[in-house]
């Protein structure tokens, strides 16, 4: 290993968080959680019928929540898609694993041509092979540019997708006047029992001429957000995860609750905030509606309906 490598790069090729710690819960903790987990009633959020003409011809900076952590951000001539998952399950197989309870507000066929896709990490509810293949099929001649954390490119190589740029924390890349910064968040990675933390995880700050958006991805609360603001300045919009937080003894290090998400909004100086990572898959123990209710109670974090087009030019 390079002796000048950043502190979050470990000699064994894995990654840790900025606090020097890896999230790697022992198997007995997983069994304890699963043994004690309550039955969670499914929830289907009411969606808004897609306004395809407005999506095809945006007249302003606008955002559409498709579901879970999937957003369509349309800014300065770019169509940017985050953590696309359009499939029925967040799983490596089609017959088991967390099942979607709220359908995606848009189908992949209804999307405008996508210029940029951001992948925050490799968990199945954020990096979905079926959705990536559908995007490839939809845009064979003008594929989007993918920005992914370190060591994630081989996944795309196997699918024959070539426009992929790996970014380490604090790396950046430019597309048509918009800069994409990869920023540290507190999480972990794995797609099998054998690859724990071998791929990096990240958030992204999308710094375009008319708007600055922080897409947190998936994270527990940490001081990283204060550091992001110190290094890159305040943002106009924070897209913050608000769900998958119970039980706290098991989830706190990797998933923030709505009140911690509110602290993130304050840390990064966001003018506006929208909640994500809730109401789509039942991943943990809290009632599926609770994250939205607690976010609404903050008076700061908005919880728009899936499919609703949000005009970001007006605070």
Protein Blocks (a to p, Z undefined) as FASTA:
>chain_A
ZZkbcfklcfkopacdfkopacdddfklmmmmmmmpccddddddddddddfklmmmccbd
cdddfbhjbccddeehiacdehiafbfbdcfbfkgcjddfbdcfbdfklpccdfbdcdfb
lcfklmcfklmmmmmmmmmmlccdddddehklmmmmmnopabbcdddehiacdeehiacd
dddddddddfbfklgokaccdddddddfkbccddebpadddfklmmmmmmnopafbdcdd
fehkbcfklmmmmoccfklmmmmmmmnopabdcdehihkbcfblbdfklmmmmmmmnoma
ccddehiacdfkbZZ
